Amino acid sequence: MDYGDHIRVNNGVKDPDFSELLLTGYSGYITGFEDNLIQIEWDKKTLNSMSDDFIELCDRENLDHTKMSLDISDIDFICG
């Protein structure tokens, strides 16, 4: 895996900040690495699928809904 690679979140992975939210199928691009964490910027498809309620919740918690860090074991590389 490298910067800019397109990734998809594995089945059953939950949001680290909101454990009731499943991230299964979310996709985006690798923007960084830190230890076992992969920094991801969500792609247009994923951003368009997010509910307004979720975006507002992130805003209230001072979280950026457009990106996230996940453990490397939580993601798969997407070819093409």
ZAKEPA-787371 format. One record per residue (C-alpha): residue in one letter; z negated, x, y. Coordinates in steps of 0.5 Angstrom, whole numbers, m for minus. Layout:
N
<rec code="A" up="Z" east="X" north="Y"/>
...
This chain:
80
<rec code="M" up="0" east="0" north="0"/>
<rec code="D" up="2" east="2" north="7"/>
<rec code="Y" up="2" east="0" north="14"/>
<rec code="G" up="6" east="m6" north="15"/>
<rec code="D" up="7" east="m8" north="8"/>
<rec code="H" up="7" east="m15" north="7"/>
<rec code="I" up="1" east="m18" north="3"/>
<rec code="R" up="m2" east="m24" north="0"/>
<rec code="V" up="m9" east="m26" north="m2"/>
<rec code="N" up="m11" east="m27" north="m9"/>
<rec code="N" up="m13" east="m34" north="m12"/>
<rec code="G" up="m20" east="m36" north="m11"/>
<rec code="V" up="m21" east="m31" north="m5"/>
<rec code="K" up="m26" east="m34" north="0"/>
<rec code="D" up="m27" east="m32" north="8"/>
<rec code="P" up="m32" east="m27" north="9"/>
<rec code="D" up="m35" east="m31" north="15"/>
<rec code="F" up="m34" east="m38" north="12"/>
<rec code="S" up="m35" east="m38" north="5"/>
<rec code="E" up="m33" east="m46" north="4"/>
<rec code="L" up="m26" east="m44" north="6"/>
<rec code="L" up="m21" east="m41" north="1"/>
<rec code="L" up="m16" east="m36" north="3"/>
<rec code="T" up="m11" east="m37" north="m3"/>
<rec code="G" up="m4" east="m36" north="m1"/>
<rec code="Y" up="m5" east="m33" north="6"/>
<rec code="S" up="0" east="m28" north="7"/>
<rec code="G" up="0" east="m22" north="13"/>
<rec code="Y" up="2" east="m15" north="14"/>
<rec code="I" up="m3" east="m9" north="13"/>
<rec code="T" up="m5" east="m6" north="20"/>
<rec code="G" up="m10" east="m1" north="18"/>
<rec code="F" up="m15" east="1" north="13"/>
<rec code="E" up="m23" east="3" north="13"/>
<rec code="D" up="m26" east="5" north="6"/>
<rec code="N" up="m24" east="m1" north="1"/>
<rec code="L" up="m22" east="m6" north="6"/>
<rec code="I" up="m15" east="m7" north="8"/>
<rec code="Q" up="m14" east="m10" north="16"/>
<rec code="I" up="m9" east="m16" north="16"/>
<rec code="E" up="m5" east="m19" north="21"/>
<rec code="W" up="m4" east="m26" north="19"/>
<rec code="D" up="4" east="m28" north="19"/>
<rec code="K" up="7" east="m34" north="22"/>
<rec code="K" up="7" east="m38" north="16"/>
<rec code="T" up="m1" east="m37" north="15"/>
<rec code="L" up="m2" east="m38" north="22"/>
<rec code="N" up="2" east="m45" north="22"/>
<rec code="S" up="m2" east="m47" north="16"/>
<rec code="M" up="m9" east="m46" north="20"/>
<rec code="S" up="m12" east="m52" north="22"/>
<rec code="D" up="m14" east="m53" north="29"/>
<rec code="D" up="m22" east="m54" north="27"/>
<rec code="F" up="m22" east="m47" north="24"/>
<rec code="I" up="m19" east="m44" north="30"/>
<rec code="E" up="m24" east="m47" north="34"/>
<rec code="L" up="m29" east="m45" north="30"/>
<rec code="C" up="m27" east="m38" north="30"/>
<rec code="D" up="m27" east="m39" north="38"/>
<rec code="R" up="m34" east="m41" north="38"/>
<rec code="E" up="m36" east="m35" north="33"/>
<rec code="N" up="m32" east="m30" north="37"/>
<rec code="L" up="m28" east="m29" north="31"/>
<rec code="D" up="m20" east="m27" north="32"/>
<rec code="H" up="m17" east="m32" north="27"/>
<rec code="T" up="m10" east="m28" north="27"/>
<rec code="K" up="m13" east="m22" north="23"/>
<rec code="M" up="m18" east="m21" north="18"/>
<rec code="S" up="m21" east="m15" north="14"/>
<rec code="L" up="m21" east="m16" north="6"/>
<rec code="D" up="m23" east="m12" north="0"/>
<rec code="I" up="m17" east="m8" north="m3"/>
<rec code="S" up="m18" east="m12" north="m9"/>
<rec code="D" up="m17" east="m19" north="m6"/>
<rec code="I" up="m10" east="m18" north="m4"/>
<rec code="D" up="m3" east="m17" north="m7"/>
<rec code="F" up="3" east="m13" north="m5"/>
<rec code="I" up="9" east="m18" north="m3"/>
<rec code="C" up="16" east="m15" north="m5"/>
<rec code="G" up="21" east="m16" north="0"/>
